[in-house]
Amino acid sequence: MLCVNEVEACALAGTETFEADAVLTLLHEKYPQTRLLLTAGSAGSYYLDAERRLFVPCEKVQAVDTTAAGDTYSGYFLAGLCSGSSVEDAMRLATKAAGIAVQRKGAAPSGLPPDSGAPGCADHRWRFAGV
């Protein structure tokens, strides 16, 4: 699996212009056996593998600081997959976590400790209510 943001995706695809579907298609052609996860900040996240293409919109929140949003997303996405969630559910989980992270200033405070108010964080099952 390759997890990239829009800048990294464009660099790997060899294009300077970001258009999610086009970049995903280029990456899929270049790496046909690779599952691709593309995070695009407020534009949401995209997934492509040999069988499906998914899109999950971002959470609409009042962002204070986007520091650590990508790391939060990646960590919660992988934790969701490791706990048995589907790719789409793991993307939704990661989107909710990143939405919480961007509402806090700085990298360390944007982390999601068990008392963060993020449902599912305290029980370490990495699941949010409704996912």
C-alpha positions in Angstrom: 0.0 0.0 0.0 1.2 3.5 -0.9 -0.1 6.4 1.2 0.7 9.8 -0.2 -0.5 13.4 -0.1 -1.2 15.4 -3.2 2.3 16.8 -3.5 3.9 13.4 -3.1 1.4 11.8 -5.5 2.1 14.4 -8.2 5.9 13.9 -7.8 5.5 10.1 -8.2 3.1 10.4 -11.1 5.4 12.9 -12.9 2.8 15.7 -13.1 2.7 19.2 -11.7 -1.0 19.5 -11.8 -3.1 17.9 -9.1 -6.4 16.4 -10.2 -7.1 13.4 -7.9 -8.6 11.0 -10.4 -6.0 11.6 -13.1 -3.1 11.3 -10.6 -4.6 8.1 -9.1 -4.9 6.7 -12.6 -1.3 7.6 -13.5 -0.1 6.0 -10.2 -2.1 2.9 -10.8 -0.6 2.5 -14.3 2.9 3.0 -12.8 2.3 0.7 -9.8 -0.5 -1.7 -10.9 -0.2 -4.1 -8.0 -0.2 -1.3 -5.3 -3.1 -0.2 -3.3 -3.1 3.6 -3.4 -4.3 6.0 -0.7 -4.2 9.7 -1.5 -4.9 12.3 1.1 -5.9 15.7 -0.3 -6.5 17.9 2.8 -9.8 19.7 2.8 -10.6 17.9 -0.5 -10.9 14.6 1.2 -9.2 11.3 0.6 -9.1 8.8 -2.3 -8.3 5.1 -2.5 -7.7 2.9 -5.6 -6.9 -0.7 -6.0 -7.5 -3.3 -8.8 -11.1 -3.7 -7.8 -12.4 -0.3 -6.6 -12.1 3.4 -6.3 -13.3 5.2 -3.2 -13.7 8.8 -2.1 -14.3 10.0 1.5 -15.0 13.8 1.9 -13.2 15.6 4.7 -14.9 16.6 7.9 -16.1 20.2 7.8 -14.6 21.8 10.9 -13.0 25.1 11.9 -9.3 24.3 11.3 -6.9 26.0 13.7 -3.7 24.3 12.6 -3.1 21.5 10.1 0.1 20.4 11.7 0.1 16.6 12.2 -3.2 16.2 10.3 -1.6 13.8 7.7 0.2 11.8 10.4 -3.1 11.5 12.4 -4.9 10.4 9.3 -2.3 7.8 8.4 -2.1 6.4 11.9 -5.8 6.1 12.3 -6.2 4.6 8.8 -3.7 1.9 9.5 -5.0 1.3 13.0 -8.5 0.8 11.5 -7.2 -1.6 8.9 -5.2 -3.5 11.5 -8.3 -3.8 13.7 -10.3 -5.4 10.9 -12.2 -2.4 9.5 -12.9 -2.2 5.8 -10.8 0.3 3.7 -13.8 2.6 3.5 -14.5 2.5 7.3 -10.7 3.0 8.0 -10.8 6.1 5.7 -13.9 7.4 7.6 -12.2 6.8 10.9 -9.0 8.5 9.8 -11.0 11.5 8.5 -12.8 11.9 11.8 -9.5 11.8 13.7 -7.8 14.3 11.4 -10.8 16.6 11.7 -10.3 16.6 15.5 -6.5 17.1 15.1 -6.8 20.2 13.0 -9.0 21.9 15.6 -6.0 22.1 17.9 -2.9 24.3 17.6 0.5 22.6 17.3 1.7 19.0 16.6 1.8 17.6 20.2 -1.5 19.1 21.4 -3.2 17.9 18.2 -2.6 14.3 19.1 -5.6 12.3 20.3 -5.1 11.1 23.8 -7.8 8.9 25.4 -9.5 11.9 26.9 -9.6 13.8 23.6 -13.3 13.5 23.2 -12.7 11.2 20.1 -15.2 8.3 20.5 -13.3 5.0 20.5 -9.9 6.5 21.3 -10.1 5.6 25.0 -10.9 1.9 24.4 -8.0 1.5 22.0 -10.2 -0.3 19.5 -9.6 2.7 17.2 -13.2 3.0 16.2 -15.4 6.1 16.2 -19.1 5.9 16.9 -21.0 5.6 13.7 -18.2 4.0 11.7 
